[in-house]
């Protein structure tokens, strides 16, 4: 009997299948195209996971835009240009997600961990530097990630680190550093530690009114003794992080690995798996990459119970559809696609760079209620009929996808419908539900064309039939799962 974190070894009862490839790609990214699935099945699961992470590491990080260091004066009161730069970061992030950039998915996870909100700092260079950190350290060294995030201008403004001065201490960031970012609420620290840590973090500044760079003013640093975790010394910023990551290493490792597990595997935590991941985390000096590789290669991750067991976030609803369809955001979709996804996601409760509060979007069941579900149906229809149907190249690729999925069958609507459903959903449709799906796929084509075999996937109507089927599928509970 393999241990949960042993590398996944396929068996007849637990095969390395298209279903498991799609599961992997949906959790580490935003889904798998037909070509992704075909490629993965030629390799072992471990090799495929390693290839995904090797590709993530080798892919260059986004380059700095020309305005990366602009202050408010550089905009010369040009609000349109200012807003354009702000929206560009969001839209480029959406495009990266839809193009299969796995780092952009993991960065989204950290965006909901190291939360900042645009409305508190409203500086494009702060936004960019924050986003750059999320991308740079998505699978990097977590300790360095934490250390750099606390000095980031967006974070200094958001959690009032810029107001934390020698004679006017502000405890907000000190509290969240321990409660949300490293150890978890009440886990390894006391309320008495918060003001002491705040004193050690004094002296850093950022001016959101001018969007000037962040920095450190030694005159604003509290140069006295502080008692942190029962240790007295003239601790500074670096010292606090040293204390957290040495004296509270077990708490940090367990808290972060629990959060990774809940997001990428399942809401109910397997404590044995988390403890093993935490050991890997500490043994690798806080590097995240070994933790992610171990988790995504494991027997545990590929258990049937975890497939289709998460509710999609709003961004996932739209981006996963594009990625699963194998569409290219530049070649196949209108230039307004990324902006629409950003707007639609905000309508459903997930506005990028604007999480709901410092604890982030609660996610999972919180994504769905009576209003958001009906809006998901409506907006998914907008995606299919506004962007897919209106693009000749998108229609052509959907047609080719159906041919590939049902190969070698091109004229049996039942087999074709089953193949499309299996690719886009988290489970196979059966019985009356499958029969209904077949009718949606058949559409207005007279039945005799199916009966005599004259209809096939190369008909001009076929792309619209596929879209009609996808529209039906988008209203099923399975469509909301990942």
N, C-alpha and C positions, 0 to 999 in steps of 0.2 A: 504494500500500500504506500504510494508516494506521499511525502510530506507536502503540505499546502504550497510551500514556496519552492518546491523542486521544479525544474523546468518541465513544461507541459510535454508529455509524451502521448501522442494520439493513439487511440485504441478503437476497435470496431464500435464500441458503445459510446465513445467520446472522440469522434474523428476531427481531424484538421479539415474543416469544411468551409464552404462559402459563408455559412452562417457565422462561424467563429472568426473568420477573417473580417467580416463586416463589423462584428462586435468589437474587435480590437480597434479597427479604424474609426469607429464611432466614438470610442472612449478616449483614445489618444489624439484623435483628430475629429473630422466632421463627416466621416463616412468613407465608403470605398466605391470607386468606379468599377465597372466590369473588368477593365484592364488591371486595376489594383488587385482584384480577387484572383484573376488568372495568374498573375505574377507570384502572388503569395503562395498559392497552392503548389508551385514548383519547388518550394523551399521548405525546410523545417520551420516550425513556429518560432523557435529560438533564433534561427538565422534571420527570419523575416523581421522580428522585433529589433534585432541588432542592426539590420539594414535601415530600418526606419530611424533609429536614433543616430546612426552614423550619418545618414543623410541630413538629419536635423542639425547636427554639429557642423557639418561641412558647408551648409547653406549660409551665405553671407547675411549678416544682420542688415536691417534697413539702414541705408545711408542717411546722414543728416540732411534735412532740407536746407535750402539756402537761408531760410529765416530762423534756423534752429536757435540762434542766440539773440534774436531781435527783442528789444525792449519796447515799451509802449511808444516811446518817441519815434522809433523806426517806422511805425505805422502812420505817423503824421495824421492822426484822427481818421484814418481810412477804415471805417468799421466793416465795410464789405470785404476788404482784403483780410482783415483780422478774422472775420467769421469764416472766410474761405479757407484759411490756414487751419483753423480749428476743425472744420469739417473734413479737410483733406486727411488728417491723421486717422479719423474714424473710418472714412471710406477706404483708405488704403489698408487698414486693419481688416475690414470686412472682405476686401478682395483677396488678401493673403489667406484668410480662413477658407474662402471658397475655392481657392486654387490648390488647397491641400498642404499649406504650410503648417506643419504640426506644431512648431514652436508658438505660432499665434494662438493655438487652442490652449496650450499650457499657460501662456501669458494671460489668457482670459481667466483662468483659475486663480492666478496670483493677483490679478486685478481685483478679485473678490476677496482676497486675503489682506493685501496691503491697500486698503481702500483709501482713495481720495475722491473728492467731488469737485468737478470743474467749476461749479458756481461759487466755490469758496476762494479759488485763486485766480481764475480767468486770465491766465497768461499763457500764450501759445508756447513760449519756450519752456515754461514749467510743465505744460502738458506733454510736450515732446520728450523732455528729459525723463519724466516719469514713465512714459510708454517705453522709451529706450531701455530703461532699467528692467521693466517687466520682460522684455524680449531677451535682453542680454543674459539675465540670470534665471530664465525659465527652467532650465535644467542644470544650472550652474551651482556655485557654492552658496548654500543658504545663509551661512554666517555673514559672508561678504554682502549678500543681498540685503540682509537686515541692516547691516552697518551703513551701507550706502543709502538705503531707503530713508533712514532717519535724518539724513542730511539733505535729502532731495527737497527742492524748493516747494513743490506741490504738497509734499507731506508736512513740511515745516509750517506752511500756512494752514493747511487743513486741520491739523491737530495742535495748532498754537505753539509749536516749538519756537517760532519766531518771536513769541511773547514771553518765553521762558528765560528771564534774566536774573542776575545775581540778587537784586533787591526786589524783584517782582516775579517770583516763581510761578510757573504754570505747570500743572501736573498732568495735563491731558495726554501728551504723548508718552510720558513715563508709564502711565496706567495702561495704555493700549499696547505699548511695546511688550509688556509682560502678559496682559490679559488676552489680547487678540493676535499678536504677531509671533510670540515665541512659546509661551508656557500654557496658556489657557487660564480661564477665570479661576482665581483662588488656588492655583496649582503651583505651589513651590515658592510663593511670595506672600507677604502680609500687607495689610493696608499701610503699615508703618514704613514699608519699603518704598512705597510710591513717592512720597515727598523727598526721600533721600536720593532716589534715582533721578528725580526731576532736577535736583541741585547739580548732580553730576553731568546733566545734559544741557546746562545753561550755556549761553554765549553764541548760539547759532541764530542767524537771521535770514530773512527773505522779505522783500518788499513787493507785495502784489499790486500796489498802486502804480508803480513804475515798471514792474516786471524785471527788476534788476537781479543779477545773479545772487545766489545764496552765498553765505560765507560765515566766518567765525570772528567774533570780537572778544579778545581775551579780557578786556575790561568788564565784560558782562558775565564772565564765568565766576561761579561760586568757588572760591579757592580755599574753602574750609573742609573740615573732616565730615564724612558722610558714613552712615551705618547702613550698609546694603547686605542683606542676607546674613546679618550678624557679624559682618566683617567691616571694621572701621578703617578708613583711609581717606586721603584726599583724592577720591575717585573722579575720573573724568569720563568723557564719552567712550573712549576705547576701553577703559577699565570696566565700565558697566557691562559691555558686551562680553568681555573676558569672563567676568563673574557669571553672567547668564549661561554662557556656553561651556563653562567648566563645572561650576558648582551645581547648576541646574540642567545638566546635559540630559539626564533621563526624562525630565519633564518636557524639555524641548522636543526631543526625539519622538516621544510618545504622542504628544499633541499634534505635531506636524504630520506624522505618519497616519494618525487617525483621520486627520482632515483630508489627506491625499486618498486614503482608502474610501471614505464616504463619497468623495466626489467622483473617483474613477472606477470604483467597484460597486459599492452597495451602501445604503443608508444604515443598515444594521451591521455593526462592526464585529469582525472576527478578531478577538483579542489576541489569539495565538499568532495570527498573521501580522497584526500591527506590531507586536513585540519583536517579531523577527525582522520586520522592516526597520524598526527603530534601532536595532543592533547594527544592521547594515549602514544606516545613516551615521551613527556614531563612529563605526569602524572606518568609514570613508571620510572622516574629518568634515562632515556636513555637506559633502557633495550630493546633490539631488539625483544626478544621472544614474548612479548605481541602484538607487531605490526604485526609480521608475523602470529601469531595465528588469530588475528582479521581479517586480510586481507584474509587469505586462508579459513576462515570459512564463509565469507560474501556472501550475496546475489549477490553483485556486481561482485565478482570474478567469479561466475559461470554463468554469462550472456553468451548467445549463441554467441554473437559477438566476444568474446575473445577467443573462442575455435579455435585452429589452426590459430591464428592471428599473431604469431611470426615466424620469419625465424630462423631455427636451426643454432646454431654456429657449426663450424666444429667438435668440440668434441661431441656435441649432435648428429650429424649425425650418428656417429659410436656407441657411447655408448648407445643411445636410442634404436638402433636396437637390441643390445645384451640384454638389460634389457627387452624390449617388448617381445622378443622371449623366455624369461624365462631361459636363459642360465647362467651357472655358469662359471666364467672366469677361475677358477682353474680346475674344473672337465671336462669342455666341450671344452675349447679352448686351442690352442697351447701356450706354454710359451712365444712366441714372440708376442702375441696379443697386450699387452699393449704398447710395443715399437712401433709396427706398427701404432696403433691409434695415438700415440704421433707424429710420423713422418708424417702420412697422414694429421693430423690436421694442422701441420706446413706448409705443402704444400698448404693448403687451407687458410692460413693466420692467424691461431691461434696456435702459439707455446707457450706452457705453460712455464711460467717464463720469457717470452720475448714478452710482449705486444708491440704494435707498437710505442707508445710514452707515456709520462706521463699521458695523458688523457685516455689511454687504447684503446682497440679495439672499434671502433664506433658501431659495431654490426648491427643487423637487416638487412636492405637492403644492407649495405656495405659488407655483407658476400657473396653476389652473383654478379657475372659478367660472361661474356661469358666463360672465362677460368676456373673460380672456379666451375661453374655449370657442365661443361663437366668433370672436374676432380672429382667432387662429384659422378657423375654417374660411372666413371671408378673405383674409390676407393671403392665405396659401393659394386661394383661387386667383387672386391678383397676380401672384408670382407666376403661376402656370399660364394664365391667359394674357397677361400683359407683357411678360418677358420671354416665356418659352414659345408661345403660339405666334407671337409677332416676329420671331427671328427664324429666318429660313435655315440658317446653320444649326440652330437649336433643334428645330423640327427634324432635320436630316439626321442629327446625332441621336435623337430619341428613337427614330426609326431603326438606325443601325444597332442601337443598344438592344432593342427588342429582338432583332434578328440574331444577335450574338447570344442573348439569354435563352432563347428558345431553340437554338441550333440543334438539329438540322430542320426542325419543324417551322414552316413559315405560313401554314394555312389552317391551323387548328386553333381557334380562339380560346379554347379551354386551356390547352398547354401553354399558349402564349401568355394568357392572363396569369396563370399560376407562376410562371417564370418571372414576370414583372413584379407580382406581389411579393414573391420570396426575396427579390432583390431590394425592394424599397421598404419592406416591413420587417418587423422583428420576429415574425412567425408566419407559418403557412396558413392560408385561409382554407376552410373546408366547408362542406355542406351548403346550406342556404346562402351563407355569406359569400362563398366562392361563386355560386350560381348568380348572385346579384352582381358581383364584380364582372363576371363574364358578360352579362347583359349591358353593363355600362361600356365595356370595351367594344361590344358589337355595334352599339350606337344605332344609327339609322340605316345601316347597310341591310338590304333585304336578306331574309334568312336563306333563300334559295342559293345565294352566292356562297354561303358557308356550306350548305348541304352538298353542292356539286363540286366543291373544292376550287372554284374559280377565283375566290377572294384569296389574297395573300398579303403579307406585310409590305410588299413593294407597291401596293396601291397608294395613290396620292392622299387618300383619306386616312391612311394608317397613323401618321403622326398625331392627327386630331383625335383618333380613337384612343391612342395612348394617353393623351392629355385628359380625355374624358375619364379614363380609368383612374389616373392619378388624382383627379379632382374628387372622385368617389373615395379613394383610399385616404385622402387627406382629412376626411371626416370620421375615420375610424379611430377608436382608442389606440390601436397599435401604431398609428402614424405619430402619435405624441410621445412614443417611447424610444429610448435609445439604449 
